[in-house]
Each structure stands twice: as structure tokens, then as C-alpha cells.
Amino acid sequence: MDGDLEGVLAAVGPRLRELRRRRGTTLTDLSAATGISVSTLSRLESGQRRPTLELLLPLARAHGVQIDELVGAPETGDPRVHLRPIHRGDMTMVPLTRRAGGVQAYKLIIASGRSTPDPKTHEGYDWMYVLNGRLRVILGDRDFVMEPGEAAEFDTRVPHWFGSVDGEPVEVLSLFGPQGERAHLRARSVTRDR
């Protein structure tokens, strides 16, 4: 049993390094996101530091993966995605994907109280589709309302904010990816010979 445990722990460092590299994140960026020092992160990745739950929890959260993925837990055979909502103020984000890097899918539930604009910027590209409710969007100097069935895409370096229009909750499907990565493909016509 001790050999198995040591093997599992030894494999955590390379998994952490691979996740960080796939996401294009530096040790400094990861340190800022987790509160773990750069030297501790470096020692974890190189296997010089033993991983603990206190270190793995913020790392799993920062990488957007389950702890099972960090420690290489065996698959359970259950193909369902077990959604764990993330609450950020007056918005609930339900992750619909679990892979690190690339495009991430979320269902956003925006509470009725989110009506005071506070535009923010960050790296990335977002595509949003309104499922239910009316969504007020402020994007740069534009202020508009989106109805169910409408979609928008934008560079998140542009100051943006979204919230409820009429005091009712809003449900949105959001695809978010690294800067410059568009969330959908444009179809091109194909000529078929008949």
C-alpha cells in the first residue's frame, strides 16, 4: 500500500506541470491565483515537495479540474458530468466542461439583484446565448438588451458587464476561451456533385 501511495504522490507533480503548460500559465500567474508561493509550486511540480490537500484544493480550483484528476484517481465508469456550481456574488456559474485550457462552457444564472453596472476587463473571448430572461449588456460604450434566443460574442478586454433588465433572474449559456480563440466555427458551403 505504501508503494502505491508513493507512486500516486510522485505522479502529481508532472500532472500539475502539464496542466499549467496546457493552459499557458506561468508559475507566477498560478501563484497569484492560488496564494501558493512560486517556490512551493516549482517544488510540487518537480516532485521535491509532497502534495497535501491544502495545496491541491486551490490548484484544482485554479486549473478547473477535480482533485481526482490531479492525483490520477481511477475512473468510476460513470460518464455523467457532476456539476458543482460556483457562486460569485449575485451570479452562479455552473461549469459544463471539465478540461483545462481551451474553450470552457458555463451556464450562468444571474440573480435579479444584479442591476448596477460595474464593467470589468480580463483576457479572453466570450460567446453568450440567452436561455431565459432579459439580459442587459454593457460592452464598451454600447448598452443593449438581449432576449431569449439571442447570442453575442466579444473580446473580454473590452470593458463589459451584464445583468438583469427587469428584476427577474437571467439564464445564459457562455462559452469562454483564451484571448483570440473564437467560440464557434463558421460553416462554409460545400459543393456536392450529384
N, C-alpha and C positions, 0 to 999 in steps of 0.2 A: 504493500500500500504506500509506504514512504517513497519508493521509487516512482510510482505513478504520480504522486503529488509533486515531486520534484520535477518530473517531466512536464507536467501541466504548467507549473510556475515558470519553468525555463522557456516555454513557448510563448508566454505572454509578451515579452519584450519585442520579439520580431513581429508579432501581430500588431502591437502598438505602433511600431515604426512604419509598417506597411500601410496601416490606416491613415496615419498622419501624412505620409508621402502621397497616397492616392488623393487625398483632399487638397494637396498643395499647401499644407500648413507648416509653418516653421515652429521650432521649439518655443521661440519667444511668443508667437501668437497663441500656442496651446497653453503656455504658462499664464498668459493674460486671461484666457477663457476659463481656466480651471483653478487658478490660485496656487498651483504647484510650481515650485521653482524650476528653472531651466535645468539646473544641475541634477535635480531629482528625476526629471523627465528623461534626461540623457542616460542616467544610470539605470532607470527602468528599462529603456529600450535596448541597452547593451547587455542587460542581464546582471549588472553589478548591484542592483537594488531589488530586493524581494517585493513583489506586488502585494499590497494589502487592500482590503475592502475600502478603506478611507481614500486610497489613491485611485482605485479602479472605478468607483462610482462617478466622480466628476469627469474622468476620462471617457467613460461610456457615454455620459450625457453630452460631452463636447463633440464626440465623434458621431453621435446619433445612432448608437448601436446598443444592443442589450449586453449586459455583463457576460452572458453565456458566450457571445461571440468573441469577447476578449480572452476568455480562458479556454476556448475550444471545447465547450460542453457538447456532448453527443446530441444529435438531433432527436427530437421526440417523436417524429413521424407525423406530427400534427401540422398540416400545411397552412392553417389559418394564421393570419396576422393578428396578434393580440394588441389592440390599440390602447395606448396609455396616453390620455390627454395631458397636455402641458398648459398650465394656466399662467397667463401673463397679464396681470391687471384685469381689465374688463374684456379680455379676449381668451378664448380657449382654442388651442391648436391641437388637432388630432392627426398625428403622423400616419400617413397611409403607405409609406415606404420605409425600409429599414437599412438601406445601404448607405455607406459613407461616400461622400463626393457625388458629383453628377446632379441630375435633376431630382429634387425631393418633392413629394406630393403631400399636401395637407388639406384637411377640411378645417376651415376656420369658422368659429361661432362667435360673432361679435355681439356683445351684450347691448341691450337697449340704452344703457347709460353712456356708451362711448359716442359722444356727440361734440366734444370740444376738440377742435383740430390742434394737433401738435406734430407737424411734419418732421420726418427723420430721413436720414440717408444712410446707406450702407452698400457694400459691394454686392453685386448680384443682378439677376434679371428675373422678373416675376410675371407670371401669367395668371389671371384671376377670372373665374367664372361664377356668376351669382346664381346660387341654387334657390334660395328663398329670401324674401325681404327686399328692401331697397337700400342700396349701398351708396353713401356719399363718398366720393373720391376727390382728394386734392392732390394734384400732380403738378409740381412747379407752380405756375401762375394759373393753371386751369382748375376749375371747381365744377364737378358734374355728378349726376346721379345715374347709377346703373340699376337696371331692373332684372328680375329673374330671366335667365337665358342669355344675358349679355356677357361678353368677355372683354378683357383689356390686357395688354402686355406693356411692360415698361422697364426701363433701366432704373434700378433702385438707388443709383447715385443721384437721381433727381429727387429733391425733397418731396415726400409723399406721406399721405395719411388717409385712412379710410375708417368709416364708422356708420352708425345708423342714421337714417334720414328722419324717420318719424317716431322714434322712441320704441321701435319694435326690434327684436333680435334679427340679425342677418346671418345667413349661412353661405359660405363661399368655398369653392374648390380652388386651391392655389398650387401652382407648380413653380417652384423656386429653384434656380440653378446658379452656377458660378457666373461671374461677370462675362457678358458677351455670349453666353450659351442660350439660344432661344429655346423656349419650352415646347415648341411644336414644329413639325415639318410641314412644308408647303407641298401639296401634291402637284405633280406635273402631268400633263396629259400624255398619254401613250397612244400611238397609232397602231392599230391592230390590222393585220392582213386578214381578209376574210376569204 
